[in-house]
């Protein structure tokens, strides 16, 4: 299995940055287009657990936009020709707390789509 085919890596990288731009602009249709339209698509957020694309859509409609943020380190890896992971650090405006985002992307006939996502904020250590 090839890891990080340069063409596919560029595709996933572009899709991830398109998602980030849509998130910062609260472009709900663009975000929705980058998530797989299925009941098996899930998203764990900082304060929510969403099972299925319909739950994700309802959350986005009522959210009023994401807190603005800047990205830190982003690690993207493509496995074979149809699966990729994206792990990104982010920092919200007016906060020093680090956030983390993990996404699993699958290549479908209509392009790369997120099938699973997890967002968290770093907490106090014990």
Backbone as ProteinMPNN parsed JSONL, in Angstrom:
{"seq_chain_A": "XXXXXXXXXXXXXXXXXXXXXXXXXXXXXXXXXXXXXXXXXXXXXXXXXXXXXXXXXXXXXXXXXXXXXXXXXXXXXXXXXXXXXXXXXXXXXXXXXXXXXXXXXXXXXXXXXXXXXXXXXXXXXX", "coords_chain_A": {"N_chain_A": [[0.844, -1.178, 0.0], [0.543, 2.149, -0.875], [1.667, 5.031, 0.792], [0.842, 8.361, 1.249], [0.636, 9.235, -1.496], [1.553, 11.673, -3.78], [-0.297, 13.146, -5.408], [-2.825, 12.466, -4.356], [-2.439, 13.257, -1.717], [-2.254, 16.021, -2.084], [-4.882, 16.492, -2.92], [-6.422, 15.813, -0.618], [-5.352, 17.611, 1.202], [-6.151, 20.043, 0.038], [-8.93, 19.72, 0.272], [-9.211, 19.64, 3.065], [-8.355, 22.266, 3.741], [-10.308, 23.702, 2.406], [-12.505, 22.978, 3.926], [-11.761, 24.132, 6.383], [-11.773, 26.864, 5.694], [-14.499, 27.159, 5.091], [-15.572, 26.587, 7.601], [-14.616, 28.759, 9.143], [-15.943, 30.821, 7.865], [-18.526, 30.244, 8.384], [-19.931, 28.838, 6.43], [-22.278, 26.927, 5.859], [-23.468, 25.218, 3.815], [-21.14, 24.573, 2.309], [-19.544, 23.283, 4.245], [-21.23, 21.119, 4.773], [-21.171, 19.817, 2.304], [-18.672, 18.684, 2.354], [-18.772, 16.675, 4.175], [-19.584, 13.243, 4.513], [-22.658, 12.173, 3.291], [-24.47, 10.497, 5.162], [-25.967, 8.203, 7.528], [-24.011, 7.053, 9.019], [-21.977, 8.801, 9.425], [-20.152, 10.577, 11.772], [-19.664, 12.99, 14.452], [-17.79, 14.188, 17.047], [-17.826, 16.812, 19.207], [-16.568, 19.647, 21.081], [-18.54, 20.088, 22.959], [-20.598, 18.408, 22.232], [-22.132, 15.383, 20.969], [-22.542, 13.813, 18.053], [-24.375, 11.759, 16.069], [-24.635, 10.629, 12.897], [-25.352, 12.245, 9.743], [-27.583, 13.92, 9.686], [-27.918, 14.804, 12.332], [-25.563, 16.24, 12.58], [-25.989, 18.248, 10.678], [-28.228, 19.574, 11.832], [-27.067, 20.557, 14.191], [-25.176, 22.361, 13.118], [-26.862, 24.226, 11.876], [-28.069, 25.482, 14.06], [-25.971, 26.531, 15.463], [-24.665, 29.01, 14.912], [-22.182, 29.65, 14.001], [-18.633, 28.943, 14.154], [-16.259, 29.474, 16.804], [-13.703, 31.786, 16.048], [-10.455, 30.894, 14.835], [-6.97, 29.972, 14.669], [-4.855, 27.848, 12.796], [-2.544, 25.442, 14.074], [-0.049, 23.062, 14.121], [-0.508, 20.8, 11.444], [-1.208, 17.57, 10.449], [-1.322, 15.435, 7.801], [-2.196, 12.401, 6.354], [-2.282, 10.036, 3.784], [-3.617, 6.938, 3.065], [-3.158, 4.363, 0.928], [-5.416, 4.53, -1.819], [-7.777, 5.615, -0.996], [-8.315, 6.435, 1.65], [-7.801, 8.704, 4.349], [-6.211, 10.52, 7.015], [-6.553, 13.402, 9.055], [-5.002, 15.418, 11.33], [-5.119, 18.097, 13.423], [-3.873, 20.915, 15.167], [-5.304, 23.692, 16.87], [-5.887, 27.147, 17.699], [-7.999, 29.128, 19.452], [-9.286, 32.461, 19.027], [-8.199, 34.894, 21.348], [-7.436, 33.09, 23.317], [-5.209, 30.885, 24.964], [-5.352, 28.245, 25.094], [-4.931, 25.057, 23.686], [-6.527, 23.552, 20.937], [-7.719, 20.479, 19.481], [-8.151, 18.603, 16.547], [-9.391, 15.867, 14.833], [-9.822, 14.105, 11.848], [-11.327, 11.673, 9.776], [-11.07, 10.831, 6.461], [-12.647, 9.738, 3.484], [-12.383, 8.608, 0.15], [-14.783, 9.113, -2.165], [-16.956, 8.608, -5.039], [-17.752, 11.189, -5.626], [-15.747, 12.723, -4.556], [-13.411, 13.591, -1.858], [-14.471, 12.995, 1.457], [-15.404, 13.773, 4.818], [-15.806, 11.279, 7.193], [-15.757, 10.817, 9.829], [-15.265, 12.768, 12.72], [-13.524, 14.535, 15.281], [-13.368, 16.856, 17.835], [-11.617, 18.622, 20.278], [-10.69, 20.338, 23.312], [-7.678, 21.116, 24.929], [-7.243, 20.133, 28.244], [-6.814, 20.74, 31.799], [-3.983, 19.187, 33.197], [-3.575, 16.23, 35.208]], "CA_chain_A": [[0.0, 0.0, 0.0], [1.294, 3.407, -0.93], [1.307, 6.058, 1.769], [1.079, 9.736, 0.825], [0.727, 9.518, -2.93], [1.57, 13.14, -3.829], [-1.521, 13.693, -6.002], [-3.905, 12.292, -3.388], [-2.125, 14.111, -0.572], [-2.639, 17.384, -2.472], [-6.348, 16.545, -2.933], [-6.928, 15.833, 0.758], [-4.914, 18.881, 1.787], [-7.046, 21.073, -0.491], [-10.257, 19.509, 0.87], [-9.134, 20.072, 4.465], [-8.309, 23.728, 3.807], [-11.633, 24.182, 1.999], [-13.355, 22.817, 5.103], [-11.357, 25.141, 7.371], [-12.279, 28.158, 5.225], [-15.948, 27.131, 5.261], [-15.829, 26.656, 9.033], [-14.368, 30.117, 9.608], [-16.929, 31.704, 7.244], [-19.834, 29.67, 8.7], [-20.541, 28.447, 5.161], [-22.856, 25.624, 6.194], [-23.552, 24.328, 2.651], [-19.807, 24.087, 1.945], [-19.16, 22.281, 5.249], [-22.075, 19.953, 4.562], [-20.714, 19.13, 1.096], [-17.416, 17.994, 2.633], [-19.049, 15.545, 5.069], [-20.308, 12.17, 3.838], [-24.096, 12.243, 3.519], [-24.866, 9.155, 5.591], [-26.224, 8.063, 8.963], [-22.803, 6.517, 9.651], [-21.021, 9.894, 9.613], [-20.245, 11.032, 13.159], [-18.815, 14.105, 14.867], [-17.719, 14.506, 18.474], [-17.335, 18.161, 19.37], [-16.164, 20.031, 22.43], [-19.677, 19.957, 23.861], [-21.694, 17.658, 21.628], [-21.877, 14.08, 20.377], [-23.489, 13.815, 16.943], [-24.382, 10.526, 15.289], [-25.34, 10.757, 11.63], [-25.24, 13.537, 9.073], [-28.714, 14.786, 10.029], [-27.609, 15.438, 13.619], [-24.503, 17.22, 12.308], [-26.646, 19.382, 9.998], [-29.044, 20.309, 12.803], [-26.138, 21.273, 15.054], [-24.606, 23.497, 12.381], [-27.914, 25.231, 11.652], [-28.356, 26.204, 15.296], [-24.747, 26.926, 16.144], [-24.334, 30.42, 14.744], [-20.784, 29.801, 13.597], [-17.556, 28.45, 15.006], [-15.312, 30.487, 17.284], [-12.586, 31.972, 15.116], [-9.245, 30.212, 15.295], [-5.857, 29.808, 13.717], [-4.308, 26.495, 12.84], [-1.166, 25.161, 14.455], [0.483, 21.949, 13.337], [-1.483, 19.967, 10.739], [-0.604, 16.336, 9.922], [-2.233, 14.766, 6.865], [-1.626, 11.168, 5.817], [-3.17, 9.31, 2.892], [-3.323, 5.503, 3.053], [-3.696, 3.784, -0.3], [-6.03, 5.512, -2.712], [-9.125, 5.971, -0.607], [-8.508, 6.773, 3.062], [-6.825, 9.665, 4.86], [-6.451, 11.117, 8.322], [-6.066, 14.762, 9.272], [-4.915, 15.793, 12.741], [-4.731, 19.509, 13.435], [-3.957, 21.734, 16.37], [-5.815, 25.029, 16.592], [-5.911, 28.082, 18.815], [-9.103, 30.07, 19.319], [-8.965, 33.856, 19.324], [-8.224, 35.31, 22.755], [-7.236, 31.949, 24.197], [-3.935, 30.184, 24.799], [-5.66, 26.819, 25.166], [-4.804, 24.373, 22.4], [-7.58, 22.647, 20.505], [-7.276, 19.389, 18.612], [-9.181, 18.13, 15.632], [-9.031, 14.691, 14.042], [-10.823, 13.773, 10.848], [-11.098, 10.551, 8.865], [-11.59, 11.162, 5.136], [-12.747, 8.632, 2.537], [-12.557, 9.068, -1.226], [-15.981, 8.602, -2.814], [-17.049, 8.995, -6.447], [-17.896, 12.646, -5.705], [-14.621, 13.396, -3.913], [-13.019, 13.277, -0.479], [-15.484, 13.393, 2.421], [-15.186, 13.412, 6.212], [-16.743, 10.263, 7.691], [-15.674, 10.865, 11.285], [-14.508, 13.933, 13.182], [-13.465, 14.707, 16.731], [-12.8, 18.143, 18.213], [-11.505, 18.746, 21.732], [-9.792, 21.363, 23.846], [-6.763, 20.596, 25.933], [-7.677, 20.451, 29.597], [-5.785, 20.745, 32.825], [-3.423, 17.845, 33.441], [-3.743, 15.766, 36.595]], "C_chain_A": [[0.888, 1.239, 0.0], [0.76, 4.358, 0.137], [1.762, 7.4, 1.224], [1.415, 9.894, -0.649], [0.612, 11.031, -3.085], [0.299, 13.762, -4.408], [-2.671, 13.613, -5.004], [-3.68, 13.145, -2.141], [-2.516, 15.559, -0.869], [-4.166, 17.532, -2.477], [-6.914, 16.652, -1.52], [-6.55, 17.147, 1.441], [-5.828, 20.016, 1.323], [-8.442, 20.949, 0.128], [-10.268, 19.968, 2.325], [-9.142, 21.592, 4.567], [-9.62, 24.361, 3.331], [-12.604, 24.069, 3.176], [-13.03, 23.898, 6.145], [-11.879, 26.521, 6.977], [-13.795, 28.236, 5.4], [-16.329, 27.253, 6.73], [-15.677, 28.088, 9.542], [-15.378, 31.112, 9.028], [-18.365, 31.308, 7.602], [-20.628, 29.383, 7.428], [-21.078, 27.025, 5.322], [-22.994, 24.724, 4.963], [-22.188, 23.762, 2.228], [-19.312, 23.041, 2.946], [-19.926, 20.988, 5.021], [-21.596, 19.142, 3.351], [-19.429, 18.335, 1.326], [-17.565, 16.862, 3.647], [-19.865, 14.519, 4.29], [-21.77, 12.189, 4.26], [-24.614, 10.853, 3.878], [-25.142, 9.13, 7.093], [-25.015, 7.515, 9.721], [-21.731, 7.574, 9.872], [-21.232, 10.479, 11.006], [-19.289, 12.184, 13.438], [-18.923, 14.276, 16.378], [-17.118, 15.892, 18.581], [-16.924, 18.422, 20.802], [-17.32, 19.82, 23.402], [-20.822, 19.131, 23.316], [-21.192, 16.328, 21.065], [-22.952, 13.896, 19.316], [-23.324, 12.548, 16.113], [-25.244, 10.724, 14.054], [-25.296, 12.163, 11.075], [-26.394, 14.464, 9.433], [-28.483, 15.499, 11.355], [-26.534, 16.51, 13.436], [-25.108, 18.454, 11.644], [-27.462, 20.222, 10.979], [-28.171, 21.126, 13.747], [-25.605, 22.519, 14.347], [-25.631, 24.602, 12.16], [-28.137, 26.085, 12.897], [-27.148, 26.793, 15.979], [-24.45, 28.41, 16.058], [-22.871, 30.667, 14.434], [-19.8, 29.31, 14.632], [-16.771, 29.621, 15.591], [-14.139, 30.585, 16.298], [-11.312, 31.385, 15.712], [-8.162, 30.295, 14.235], [-5.327, 28.398, 13.89], [-2.888, 26.5, 13.362], [-0.662, 24.062, 13.538], [-0.661, 21.145, 12.715], [-0.736, 18.774, 10.153], [-1.644, 15.622, 9.069], [-1.514, 13.548, 6.305], [-2.686, 10.466, 4.985], [-2.695, 7.862, 2.828], [-3.969, 4.891, 1.815], [-4.304, 4.867, -1.163], [-7.41, 5.97, -2.257], [-9.361, 6.363, 0.834], [-7.415, 7.72, 3.515], [-7.214, 10.101, 6.26], [-5.877, 12.528, 8.33], [-6.122, 15.019, 10.766], [-4.364, 17.21, 12.784], [-4.839, 20.086, 14.839], [-4.546, 23.08, 15.958], [-5.839, 25.843, 17.874], [-7.023, 29.095, 18.557], [-8.635, 31.478, 19.644], [-9.113, 34.121, 20.812], [-8.114, 34.147, 23.732], [-5.873, 31.321, 23.917], [-4.124, 28.673, 24.83], [-5.596, 26.175, 23.777], [-6.01, 23.476, 22.154], [-6.987, 21.595, 19.589], [-8.446, 18.913, 17.778], [-8.63, 16.941, 14.863], [-10.171, 14.402, 13.083], [-10.373, 12.542, 10.081], [-11.802, 10.893, 7.56], [-11.593, 9.905, 4.274], [-13.001, 9.225, 1.153], [-13.753, 8.34, -1.842], [-15.986, 9.059, -4.275], [-17.146, 10.511, -6.611], [-16.836, 13.399, -4.91], [-14.363, 12.936, -2.497], [-14.056, 13.83, 0.482], [-15.065, 12.957, 3.825], [-16.252, 12.387, 6.599], [-16.764, 10.223, 9.213], [-14.81, 12.046, 11.686], [-14.59, 14.018, 14.703], [-12.745, 16.013, 17.018], [-12.753, 18.197, 19.735], [-10.589, 19.915, 22.075], [-8.924, 20.732, 24.919], [-7.209, 21.048, 27.314], [-6.497, 20.523, 30.545], [-5.271, 19.326, 33.015], [-3.565, 17.51, 34.926], [-2.402, 15.484, 37.208]], "O_chain_A": [[1.843, 1.351, 0.769], [-0.448, 4.465, 0.347], [2.905, 7.562, 0.796], [2.358, 10.597, -1.01], [-0.337, 11.624, -2.572], [-0.135, 14.813, -3.936], [-3.408, 14.583, -4.825], [-4.63, 13.691, -1.578], [-3.051, 16.247, 0.0], [-4.687, 18.576, -2.085], [-7.782, 17.483, -1.255], [-7.353, 17.721, 2.176], [-6.233, 20.855, 2.127], [-9.064, 21.956, 0.468], [-11.219, 20.611, 2.769], [-9.863, 22.15, 5.394], [-9.998, 25.433, 3.802], [-13.427, 24.958, 3.394], [-13.937, 24.502, 6.718], [-12.371, 27.265, 7.825], [-14.317, 29.271, 5.814], [-17.293, 27.939, 7.071], [-16.525, 28.572, 10.292], [-15.641, 32.144, 9.644], [-19.314, 31.964, 7.172], [-21.828, 29.647, 7.353], [-20.414, 26.052, 4.966], [-22.66, 23.542, 5.057], [-22.096, 22.6, 1.834], [-18.731, 22.03, 2.551], [-19.355, 19.899, 5.067], [-21.617, 17.911, 3.383], [-19.131, 17.41, 0.57], [-16.595, 16.166, 3.947], [-20.736, 14.883, 3.499], [-22.078, 12.219, 5.451], [-25.126, 10.125, 3.027], [-24.605, 9.949, 7.84], [-25.009, 7.52, 10.952], [-20.683, 7.278, 10.447], [-22.351, 10.833, 11.376], [-18.264, 12.345, 12.776], [-20.011, 14.482, 16.916], [-16.012, 16.126, 18.094], [-16.932, 17.517, 21.636], [-17.102, 19.417, 24.545], [-21.916, 19.148, 23.882], [-20.017, 16.166, 20.736], [-24.139, 13.83, 19.636], [-22.267, 12.303, 15.532], [-26.447, 10.96, 14.16], [-25.213, 13.143, 11.816], [-26.207, 15.68, 9.483], [-28.817, 16.676, 11.489], [-26.593, 17.565, 14.067], [-24.775, 19.581, 12.008], [-27.389, 21.451, 10.953], [-28.504, 22.267, 14.068], [-25.589, 23.606, 14.925], [-25.299, 25.784, 12.249], [-28.37, 27.289, 12.787], [-27.287, 27.491, 16.983], [-24.021, 29.008, 17.045], [-22.38, 31.785, 14.592], [-20.093, 29.268, 15.827], [-16.632, 30.655, 14.938], [-13.657, 29.573, 15.788], [-11.12, 31.379, 16.928], [-8.408, 30.637, 13.078], [-5.349, 27.833, 14.983], [-2.125, 27.436, 13.125], [-0.831, 24.129, 12.32], [-1.655, 20.849, 13.377], [0.255, 18.946, 9.443], [-2.714, 15.253, 9.555], [-0.377, 13.639, 5.842], [-3.831, 10.316, 5.409], [-1.522, 7.594, 2.57], [-5.192, 4.904, 1.678], [-3.787, 5.982, -1.239], [-8.134, 6.624, -3.007], [-10.505, 6.606, 1.218], [-6.255, 7.578, 3.13], [-8.384, 10.059, 6.642], [-4.858, 12.809, 7.699], [-7.168, 14.855, 11.394], [-3.288, 17.492, 12.256], [-5.768, 19.786, 15.589], [-4.32, 23.553, 14.844], [-5.815, 25.302, 18.979], [-6.991, 29.828, 17.569], [-7.709, 31.671, 20.432], [-10.042, 33.63, 21.453], [-8.638, 34.212, 24.844], [-5.442, 31.24, 22.767], [-3.178, 27.915, 24.619], [-6.151, 26.704, 22.814], [-6.452, 22.742, 23.038], [-5.92, 21.775, 19.004], [-9.581, 18.834, 18.249], [-7.534, 17.004, 14.308], [-11.342, 14.448, 13.46], [-9.192, 12.384, 9.774], [-12.992, 11.208, 7.554], [-10.659, 9.105, 4.325], [-13.729, 10.206, 1.002], [-13.737, 7.122, -2.016], [-15.109, 9.816, -4.692], [-16.682, 11.06, -7.61], [-17.004, 14.584, -4.621], [-15.008, 12.014, -1.998], [-14.479, 14.979, 0.357], [-14.449, 11.905, 4.0], [-17.443, 12.594, 6.365], [-17.68, 9.661, 9.814], [-13.766, 12.303, 11.086], [-15.582, 13.628, 15.319], [-11.65, 16.253, 16.511], [-13.73, 17.86, 20.404], [-9.825, 20.404, 21.242], [-9.389, 19.915, 25.714], [-7.517, 22.222, 27.52], [-5.341, 20.385, 30.145], [-6.049, 18.372, 32.994], [-3.661, 18.396, 35.776], [-2.325, 15.084, 38.37]]}, "name": "protein", "num_of_chains": 1, "seq": "XXXXXXXXXXXXXXXXXXXXXXXXXXXXXXXXXXXXXXXXXXXXXXXXXXXXXXXXXXXXXXXXXXXXXXXXXXXXXXXXXXXXXXXXXXXXXXXXXXXXXXXXXXXXXXXXXXXXXXXXXXXXXX"}
